[in-house]
Amino acid sequence: MNNLSSTAGIVAIASGAVAVVALGTSLGLAAALRRLRSAQRAVLGDQGQDLVSHAASLQSAFEALSSYVHDAATRLDERVADAEARLDGAVAYRSLIRYDALGEMSGRQSTSVALLDANRSGIVMSSIHHRDTARLYVKQVVAGQGELELSPEEEEAVRLAIEGEPIPVRHAARRAG
């Protein structure tokens, strides 16, 4: 049986070749497994936790974070809605009219000021100046109409306020401290 060209010899050579390939493959797989375990330890640490339990803990943490963010967004939406409701009541439109109320040629010392919110409601104030006196009148305006009869100057102040651009919202500059 020293003949390698016989059937048994050929089978032996083929078996040896398959064994060498299998050994090389198993050594390559062992090295890949070692690298994979090293990378897994880098991610998971030495907690003895497998990838499935780690993924489950990440999912649980993500769900808790998602719930927190959703709750925070809901609270923020409520606060923004409250702030917008309050801003609707702030002065959004204004105008000032100067005139000579009594025709005395004393200059245009009388004034009417309209201060209206986003719903075009608010007040119109008129200060009528005479030589030695001044009188102040305040009338309420609801939806652009005076609750009491408005003078022509007061109506003009309300009209100009409504036609004017709303007052832009400006934020105070913060001091560096």
ROSE-4610 file (N, C-alpha, C; in Angstrom, 1 decimal, always signed):
// ROSE-4610
residu = [M/M/M/N/N/N/N/N/N/L/L/L/S/S/S/S/S/S/T/T/T/A/A/A/G/G/G/I/I/I/V/V/V/A/A/A/I/I/I/A/A/A/S/S/S/G/G/G/A/A/A/V/V/V/A/A/A/V/V/V/V/V/V/A/A/A/L/L/L/G/G/G/T/T/T/S/S/S/L/L/L/G/G/G/L/L/L/A/A/A/A/A/A/A/A/A/L/L/L/R/R/R/R/R/R/L/L/L/R/R/R/S/S/S/A/A/A/Q/Q/Q/R/R/R/A/A/A/V/V/V/L/L/L/G/G/G/D/D/D/Q/Q/Q/G/G/G/Q/Q/Q/D/D/D/L/L/L/V/V/V/S/S/S/H/H/H/A/A/A/A/A/A/S/S/S/L/L/L/Q/Q/Q/S/S/S/A/A/A/F/F/F/E/E/E/A/A/A/L/L/L/S/S/S/S/S/S/Y/Y/Y/V/V/V/H/H/H/D/D/D/A/A/A/A/A/A/T/T/T/R/R/R/L/L/L/D/D/D/E/E/E/R/R/R/V/V/V/A/A/A/D/D/D/A/A/A/E/E/E/A/A/A/R/R/R/L/L/L/D/D/D/G/G/G/A/A/A/V/V/V/A/A/A/Y/Y/Y/R/R/R/S/S/S/L/L/L/I/I/I/R/R/R/Y/Y/Y/D/D/D/A/A/A/L/L/L/G/G/G/E/E/E/M/M/M/S/S/S/G/G/G/R/R/R/Q/Q/Q/S/S/S/T/T/T/S/S/S/V/V/V/A/A/A/L/L/L/L/L/L/D/D/D/A/A/A/N/N/N/R/R/R/S/S/S/G/G/G/I/I/I/V/V/V/M/M/M/S/S/S/S/S/S/I/I/I/H/H/H/H/H/H/R/R/R/D/D/D/T/T/T/A/A/A/R/R/R/L/L/L/Y/Y/Y/V/V/V/K/K/K/Q/Q/Q/V/V/V/V/V/V/A/A/A/G/G/G/Q/Q/Q/G/G/G/E/E/E/L/L/L/E/E/E/L/L/L/S/S/S/P/P/P/E/E/E/E/E/E/E/E/E/E/E/E/A/A/A/V/V/V/R/R/R/L/L/L/A/A/A/I/I/I/E/E/E/G/G/G/E/E/E/P/P/P/I/I/I/P/P/P/V/V/V/R/R/R/H/H/H/A/A/A/A/A/A/R/R/R/R/R/R/A/A/A/G/G/G]
num = [1/1/1/2/2/2/3/3/3/4/4/4/5/5/5/6/6/6/7/7/7/8/8/8/9/9/9/10/10/10/11/11/11/12/12/12/13/13/13/14/14/14/15/15/15/16/16/16/17/17/17/18/18/18/19/19/19/20/20/20/21/21/21/22/22/22/23/23/23/24/24/24/25/25/25/26/26/26/27/27/27/28/28/28/29/29/29/30/30/30/31/31/31/32/32/32/33/33/33/34/34/34/35/35/35/36/36/36/37/37/37/38/38/38/39/39/39/40/40/40/41/41/41/42/42/42/43/43/43/44/44/44/45/45/45/46/46/46/47/47/47/48/48/48/49/49/49/50/50/50/51/51/51/52/52/52/53/53/53/54/54/54/55/55/55/56/56/56/57/57/57/58/58/58/59/59/59/60/60/60/61/61/61/62/62/62/63/63/63/64/64/64/65/65/65/66/66/66/67/67/67/68/68/68/69/69/69/70/70/70/71/71/71/72/72/72/73/73/73/74/74/74/75/75/75/76/76/76/77/77/77/78/78/78/79/79/79/80/80/80/81/81/81/82/82/82/83/83/83/84/84/84/85/85/85/86/86/86/87/87/87/88/88/88/89/89/89/90/90/90/91/91/91/92/92/92/93/93/93/94/94/94/95/95/95/96/96/96/97/97/97/98/98/98/99/99/99/100/100/100/101/101/101/102/102/102/103/103/103/104/104/104/105/105/105/106/106/106/107/107/107/108/108/108/109/109/109/110/110/110/111/111/111/112/112/112/113/113/113/114/114/114/115/115/115/116/116/116/117/117/117/118/118/118/119/119/119/120/120/120/121/121/121/122/122/122/123/123/123/124/124/124/125/125/125/126/126/126/127/127/127/128/128/128/129/129/129/130/130/130/131/131/131/132/132/132/133/133/133/134/134/134/135/135/135/136/136/136/137/137/137/138/138/138/139/139/139/140/140/140/141/141/141/142/142/142/143/143/143/144/144/144/145/145/145/146/146/146/147/147/147/148/148/148/149/149/149/150/150/150/151/151/151/152/152/152/153/153/153/154/154/154/155/155/155/156/156/156/157/157/157/158/158/158/159/159/159/160/160/160/161/161/161/162/162/162/163/163/163/164/164/164/165/165/165/166/166/166/167/167/167/168/168/168/169/169/169/170/170/170/171/171/171/172/172/172/173/173/173/174/174/174/175/175/175/176/176/176/177/177/177]
x = [+0.8/+0.0/+0.9/+2.0/+2.8/+2.6/+1.7/+1.4/+0.3/+0.7/-0.3/-1.2/-0.9/-1.7/-2.9/-2.9/-4.0/-5.2/-6.4/-7.6/-7.5/-6.9/-6.7/-5.8/-4.7/-3.8/-4.4/-5.2/-5.9/-6.9/-7.6/-8.6/-7.8/-6.7/-5.9/-5.4/-4.9/-4.4/-5.6/-6.7/-7.8/-8.3/-8.3/-8.7/-7.8/-6.5/-5.5/-5.7/-6.0/-6.2/-7.4/-8.5/-9.7/-9.5/-8.7/-8.3/-7.5/-6.6/-5.8/-6.7/-7.6/-8.5/-9.4/-9.9/-10.8/-10.1/-8.8/-8.0/-7.7/-7.5/-7.2/-8.5/-9.6/-10.9/-11.3/-11.0/-11.3/-10.4/-9.1/-8.2/-8.7/-9.1/-9.6/-10.9/-11.8/-13.0/-12.7/-11.8/-11.4/-10.8/-10.0/-9.5/-10.6/-11.6/-12.7/-13.6/-13.8/-14.6/-13.9/-12.5/-11.8/-11.9/-11.9/-12.0/-13.5/-14.5/-15.8/-16.1/-15.5/-15.7/-15.0/-13.8/-13.1/-14.0/-14.5/-15.4/-16.6/-17.2/-18.4/-18.0/-16.9/-16.4/-16.3/-15.8/-15.6/-17.0/-18.0/-19.3/-20.0/-20.0/-20.8/-20.1/-18.7/-18.0/-17.9/-17.4/-17.2/-18.4/-19.6/-20.8/-21.3/-20.8/-21.3/-22.6/-22.9/-24.2/-24.1/-25.0/-25.0/-25.6/-25.5/-26.0/-27.5/-28.2/-29.7/-30.2/-29.6/-30.0/-29.6/-28.4/-28.0/-28.9/-29.3/-30.3/-31.6/-32.1/-33.3/-33.2/-32.1/-31.9/-31.8/-31.2/-31.2/-32.6/-33.4/-34.8/-35.6/-35.4/-36.1/-35.7/-34.4/-33.9/-34.5/-34.5/-35.0/-36.5/-37.3/-38.7/-38.9/-38.1/-38.2/-37.9/-36.8/-36.4/-37.5/-38.1/-39.1/-40.3/-40.7/-41.8/-41.5/-40.3/-39.9/-40.0/-39.5/-39.5/-40.9/-41.8/-43.2/-43.9/-43.6/-44.2/-43.7/-42.4/-41.8/-42.4/-42.6/-43.1/-44.6/-45.3/-46.7/-46.8/-45.9/-45.8/-45.4/-44.5/-44.0/-45.1/-45.9/-47.0/-48.0/-48.3/-49.2/-48.7/-47.4/-46.9/-46.9/-46.6/-46.6/-48.0/-49.0/-50.4/-50.8/-50.4/-50.7/-50.0/-48.8/-48.0/-48.7/-49.1/-49.8/-51.1/-51.8/-53.1/-52.9/-51.8/-51.5/-51.0/-50.3/-49.8/-50.9/-52.0/-53.2/-53.8/-53.6/-54.1/-53.1/-51.9/-50.9/-51.2/-50.6/-50.7/-50.1/-50.9/-50.3/-50.4/-51.4/-51.5/-51.6/-51.0/-51.1/-51.0/-51.5/-51.4/-51.5/-51.0/-51.0/-51.5/-52.4/-52.9/-52.7/-52.1/-52.0/-52.9/-53.6/-54.5/-54.7/-55.3/-55.7/-57.2/-57.5/-58.9/-59.8/-59.4/-60.3/-60.1/-59.2/-59.0/-58.5/-57.7/-57.1/-55.8/-55.3/-54.0/-52.9/-53.1/-52.1/-51.2/-51.2/-50.4/-51.2/-50.7/-51.3/-51.0/-51.5/-51.2/-52.1/-53.3/-54.2/-53.8/-54.0/-53.6/-54.7/-54.7/-55.5/-54.6/-54.6/-53.7/-54.6/-54.4/-55.2/-54.2/-54.5/-53.7/-54.6/-54.4/-55.3/-54.5/-55.2/-54.6/-54.8/-54.5/-54.6/-56.0/-57.0/-58.4/-59.0/-58.1/-58.5/-59.3/-59.1/-59.8/-58.8/-59.2/-58.3/-58.9/-58.1/-58.5/-58.0/-58.8/-58.3/-58.3/-57.2/-57.1/-56.9/-57.7/-57.6/-57.2/-56.3/-55.9/-56.1/-57.1/-57.5/-56.9/-56.0/-55.3/-55.9/-56.2/-56.7/-55.5/-55.7/-54.6/-54.1/-55.1/-54.7/-55.2/-55.8/-56.3/-56.0/-56.0/-56.0/-56.9/-57.6/-58.5/-58.1/-58.3/-58.0/-59.2/-59.5/-60.6/-60.1/-60.7/-60.4/-61.6/-61.6/-62.8/-62.3/-63.2/-62.9/-63.3/-62.4/-62.7/-62.8/-63.8/-64.0/-64.2/-63.3/-63.3/-63.3/-62.6/-62.4/-63.5/-64.5/-65.6/-65.6/-65.8/-65.9/-67.1/-67.0/-68.2/-69.1/-68.4/-69.0/-68.8/-69.5/-69.3/-67.9/-67.1/-65.8/-65.8/-64.9/-64.7/-64.1/-64.2/-63.5/-62.0/-61.3/-59.9/-59.7/-60.5/-60.4/-60.7/-61.7/-62.0/-60.8/-60.2/-59.0/-57.8/-57.7/-56.6/-56.8/-58.1/-58.4/-58.2/-58.7/-58.5/-57.1/-56.2/-54.8/-54.1/-54.5/-54.0/-54.3/-55.6/-56.0/-55.4/-55.2/-54.6/-53.1/-52.5/-51.0/-50.6/-49.3/-48.6/-48.6/-48.8/-48.7/-47.3/-47.2/-45.9/-45.1/-43.9/-43.1/-42.7/-42.7/-42.2/-40.7/-40.2/-38.7/-38.3/-37.2/-36.7/-35.6/-35.5/-34.5/-33.2/-32.1/-30.8/-30.3/-29.7/-29.2/-27.8/-27.5/-26.2/-25.3/-24.1/-23.1/-22.6/-22.6/-22.2/-21.3]
y = [-1.2/+0.0/+1.3/+1.2/+2.3/+3.1/+2.7/+3.3/+4.4/+5.6/+6.7/+6.8/+6.1/+6.2/+5.2/+4.4/+3.5/+4.3/+3.7/+4.3/+4.7/+3.8/+4.1/+5.3/+5.4/+6.5/+7.8/+7.8/+9.0/+9.5/+8.5/+8.9/+9.5/+8.9/+9.4/+10.8/+11.1/+12.4/+13.4/+13.0/+13.9/+14.2/+13.1/+13.3/+14.3/+14.1/+15.0/+16.5/+16.6/+18.0/+18.6/+17.8/+18.3/+18.7/+17.9/+18.1/+19.4/+19.7/+20.9/+22.1/+22.0/+23.1/+23.3/+22.2/+22.4/+23.0/+22.6/+23.2/+24.7/+25.1/+26.5/+27.3/+26.7/+27.4/+27.5/+26.5/+26.6/+27.6/+27.7/+28.7/+30.1/+30.3/+31.6/+32.0/+31.0/+31.2/+31.5/+30.8/+31.1/+32.5/+33.0/+34.3/+35.4/+35.1/+36.0/+36.0/+34.9/+34.8/+35.6/+35.5/+36.2/+37.7/+38.2/+39.6/+40.1/+39.2/+39.5/+39.6/+38.7/+38.8/+40.0/+40.3/+41.5/+42.8/+42.9/+44.0/+44.0/+42.8/+42.7/+43.2/+42.9/+43.3/+44.8/+45.4/+46.8/+47.5/+47.0/+47.6/+47.3/+46.0/+45.6/+45.7/+45.8/+45.7/+44.3/+44.2/+42.9/+42.6/+42.8/+42.6/+41.2/+40.4/+39.1/+39.1/+40.1/+40.3/+40.0/+39.3/+38.9/+40.0/+39.9/+41.0/+41.1/+40.0/+40.1/+40.8/+40.5/+41.2/+42.7/+43.0/+44.4/+45.1/+44.5/+45.1/+45.4/+44.4/+44.6/+45.8/+45.9/+47.0/+48.4/+48.4/+49.6/+49.9/+49.0/+49.2/+49.8/+49.2/+49.7/+51.2/+51.5/+52.8/+53.8/+53.3/+54.2/+54.5/+53.5/+53.7/+54.7/+54.6/+55.5/+56.9/+57.1/+58.4/+58.9/+58.1/+58.5/+59.0/+58.3/+58.7/+60.1/+60.3/+61.5/+62.7/+62.5/+63.5/+63.8/+62.8/+63.1/+63.9/+63.5/+64.3/+65.7/+65.9/+67.2/+68.1/+67.5/+68.2/+68.6/+67.7/+68.0/+69.2/+69.2/+70.3/+71.6/+71.5/+72.7/+73.2/+72.4/+72.8/+73.6/+73.1/+73.7/+75.1/+75.2/+76.5/+77.5/+77.0/+77.9/+78.4/+77.5/+77.9/+78.9/+78.8/+79.7/+81.1/+81.0/+82.3/+83.0/+82.2/+82.9/+83.5/+82.8/+83.4/+84.7/+84.7/+86.0/+87.1/+86.7/+87.7/+88.3/+87.5/+88.1/+89.3/+89.3/+90.4/+91.6/+91.4/+92.5/+93.5/+94.7/+95.8/+95.3/+95.2/+94.8/+95.9/+96.8/+97.9/+99.2/+100.3/+101.6/+102.7/+103.8/+105.0/+106.3/+107.4/+108.7/+109.7/+110.5/+111.6/+112.9/+113.9/+115.2/+116.2/+117.1/+118.0/+119.2/+120.2/+121.4/+121.3/+120.8/+120.4/+121.6/+122.8/+123.9/+125.0/+124.8/+125.8/+127.1/+127.1/+128.3/+128.7/+127.9/+128.2/+128.1/+127.3/+127.1/+125.9/+125.5/+124.4/+123.1/+122.1/+120.8/+120.1/+120.6/+120.1/+118.9/+118.8/+117.7/+116.4/+115.3/+114.0/+113.0/+112.0/+110.8/+109.6/+108.7/+107.5/+106.2/+105.4/+104.1/+103.0/+102.1/+101.0/+99.7/+98.9/+97.8/+96.4/+95.4/+94.0/+93.4/+92.1/+91.4/+91.2/+91.3/+91.3/+92.6/+93.6/+95.0/+95.6/+95.1/+95.7/+96.3/+97.3/+98.0/+99.3/+100.4/+101.7/+102.7/+103.9/+105.1/+106.2/+106.8/+107.9/+109.2/+110.2/+111.6/+112.5/+113.4/+114.4/+115.8/+116.5/+117.7/+118.9/+119.6/+120.7/+122.1/+122.8/+124.2/+125.1/+126.4/+127.3/+127.0/+126.8/+126.6/+125.3/+124.4/+123.1/+122.0/+120.8/+119.7/+118.6/+117.9/+116.9/+115.6/+114.5/+113.2/+112.4/+111.8/+110.9/+109.6/+108.5/+107.1/+106.4/+105.8/+105.0/+103.6/+102.7/+101.3/+101.0/+100.2/+99.8/+98.3/+97.8/+96.3/+96.0/+95.1/+94.7/+95.9/+96.9/+98.1/+99.1/+98.9/+99.8/+100.4/+101.7/+102.3/+101.9/+101.6/+101.3/+102.6/+103.7/+105.0/+105.7/+106.7/+107.4/+108.0/+107.8/+108.3/+109.6/+110.5/+111.7/+111.4/+112.3/+112.1/+111.8/+112.4/+112.2/+110.8/+110.4/+109.1/+108.0/+108.2/+107.3/+107.2/+108.3/+108.3/+107.5/+107.7/+107.0/+105.5/+105.1/+103.6/+103.1/+103.9/+103.4/+103.3/+104.2/+104.2/+103.0/+102.8/+101.6/+100.3/+100.2/+98.9/+98.7/+99.8/+99.7/+99.5/+99.9/+99.8/+98.4/+98.2/+97.0/+96.6/+95.4/+95.0/+95.3/+95.6/+95.8/+94.5/+94.5/+93.3/+92.9/+91.6/+91.1/+91.1/+91.8/+91.9/+91.3/+90.6/+90.0/+90.9/+91.1/+91.9/+91.2/+92.0/+91.5/+91.1/+89.9/+89.4/+90.0/+90.3/+90.8/+89.6/+89.7/+88.7/+88.9/+87.9/+88.0/+87.0]
z = [+0.0/+0.0/+0.0/-0.5/-0.6/-1.8/-2.6/-3.8/-3.6/-3.9/-3.7/-4.9/-5.9/-7.1/-7.1/-6.0/-5.9/-5.3/-5.3/-4.9/-3.4/-2.6/-1.2/-1.0/-1.8/-1.7/-2.1/-3.2/-3.6/-2.6/-2.0/-1.0/+0.2/+0.6/+1.7/+1.5/+0.2/-0.1/-0.1/-0.6/-0.6/+0.8/+1.6/+3.0/+3.7/+3.5/+4.1/+3.7/+2.4/+1.8/+2.5/+2.6/+3.2/+4.7/+5.4/+6.8/+6.9/+6.0/+6.1/+5.8/+4.8/+4.6/+5.8/+6.4/+7.5/+8.7/+8.9/+10.0/+9.7/+8.5/+8.1/+8.4/+8.0/+8.1/+9.6/+10.4/+11.8/+12.5/+12.1/+12.7/+12.3/+11.1/+10.6/+11.4/+11.6/+12.3/+13.8/+14.4/+15.8/+15.9/+15.0/+15.0/+14.9/+14.0/+13.8/+15.0/+15.6/+16.9/+18.0/+18.1/+19.1/+18.9/+17.6/+17.3/+17.7/+17.3/+17.6/+19.1/+19.9/+21.4/+21.9/+21.4/+21.8/+21.6/+20.4/+20.1/+20.9/+21.2/+22.1/+23.5/+24.0/+25.3/+25.3/+24.2/+24.1/+24.2/+23.6/+23.6/+25.0/+25.4/+26.5/+27.9/+27.8/+29.0/+29.6/+30.8/+31.4/+32.3/+31.8/+32.6/+32.5/+31.6/+31.4/+30.7/+30.0/+29.3/+27.9/+27.3/+25.9/+25.1/+23.8/+22.9/+23.0/+23.1/+23.2/+24.4/+25.6/+26.8/+26.7/+26.1/+26.0/+25.0/+23.9/+23.0/+23.7/+24.6/+25.3/+26.3/+27.0/+27.9/+27.2/+26.0/+25.2/+24.7/+24.3/+23.9/+25.1/+26.3/+27.4/+27.7/+27.7/+27.9/+26.9/+25.6/+24.5/+24.7/+25.1/+25.4/+26.5/+27.6/+28.7/+28.3/+27.5/+26.9/+26.0/+25.2/+24.3/+25.0/+26.1/+26.9/+27.6/+28.1/+28.8/+27.8/+26.6/+25.5/+25.1/+25.0/+24.7/+25.8/+27.0/+28.1/+28.2/+27.9/+27.9/+26.8/+25.6/+24.5/+24.7/+25.4/+25.8/+26.7/+27.7/+28.7/+28.0/+27.1/+26.3/+25.4/+24.8/+24.0/+24.8/+26.0/+26.9/+27.3/+27.6/+28.0/+26.9/+25.7/+24.5/+24.3/+24.4/+24.2/+25.2/+26.5/+27.6/+27.2/+26.8/+26.5/+25.3/+24.3/+23.1/+23.6/+24.5/+24.9/+25.7/+26.5/+27.2/+26.2/+25.2/+24.2/+23.4/+23.2/+22.5/+23.3/+24.6/+25.4/+25.6/+25.0/+25.1/+24.0/+24.2/+23.1/+21.9/+20.8/+19.5/+18.5/+18.6/+17.7/+18.5/+18.0/+18.6/+17.6/+18.0/+17.2/+18.1/+17.6/+18.3/+17.3/+17.7/+16.9/+17.7/+17.1/+17.7/+17.0/+17.8/+17.1/+18.1/+17.5/+18.3/+18.5/+19.7/+20.0/+20.1/+20.6/+20.8/+19.8/+18.8/+17.7/+18.2/+19.2/+19.8/+19.2/+18.3/+17.7/+18.8/+19.7/+20.8/+20.5/+19.2/+18.8/+19.0/+18.5/+18.5/+19.8/+20.9/+22.2/+22.7/+22.1/+22.4/+21.7/+22.3/+21.7/+22.0/+21.1/+21.3/+21.0/+21.9/+21.8/+21.8/+20.8/+20.8/+21.1/+22.1/+22.4/+22.3/+21.3/+21.1/+21.1/+21.5/+21.5/+20.1/+20.0/+18.8/+18.3/+19.2/+18.9/+18.6/+18.5/+18.2/+19.3/+20.5/+21.7/+22.6/+23.4/+24.3/+24.7/+24.6/+25.1/+24.1/+24.1/+23.4/+24.5/+24.7/+25.6/+24.9/+25.4/+24.8/+25.9/+25.6/+26.5/+25.8/+26.3/+25.7/+26.5/+25.8/+26.5/+26.1/+27.2/+27.0/+27.6/+27.5/+28.0/+29.4/+30.3/+31.7/+32.3/+31.5/+32.0/+31.0/+31.5/+30.6/+31.2/+30.3/+30.7/+30.0/+30.7/+30.2/+30.1/+29.0/+28.8/+28.3/+28.9/+28.5/+28.1/+26.9/+26.5/+26.1/+26.3/+26.0/+24.5/+23.9/+22.5/+22.5/+21.9/+21.7/+20.3/+19.8/+18.3/+17.4/+17.7/+16.8/+17.0/+17.9/+18.1/+19.5/+19.6/+21.0/+21.7/+23.0/+23.8/+24.0/+24.1/+24.1/+22.8/+22.5/+21.2/+21.2/+20.1/+20.0/+19.2/+19.6/+18.8/+17.5/+16.5/+15.2/+15.4/+16.3/+16.5/+17.1/+18.0/+18.7/+17.6/+16.8/+15.7/+14.8/+14.5/+13.6/+14.2/+15.5/+16.3/+16.2/+16.4/+16.4/+15.0/+14.0/+12.6/+12.2/+12.6/+12.2/+13.0/+14.2/+14.9/+14.3/+13.9/+13.2/+11.9/+11.1/+9.8/+9.9/+11.0/+11.1/+11.3/+11.2/+11.4/+12.9/+13.3/+14.7/+15.2/+16.5/+17.1/+17.1/+16.6/+16.6/+18.0/+18.2/+19.5/+19.5/+20.5/+20.6/+22.0/+21.9/+23.2/+23.7/+25.0/+25.6/+25.4/+25.1/+25.0/+26.4/+26.4/+27.7/+27.9/+29.2/+29.5/+29.7/+29.3/+29.5/+31.0/+31.7/+33.1/+33.5]
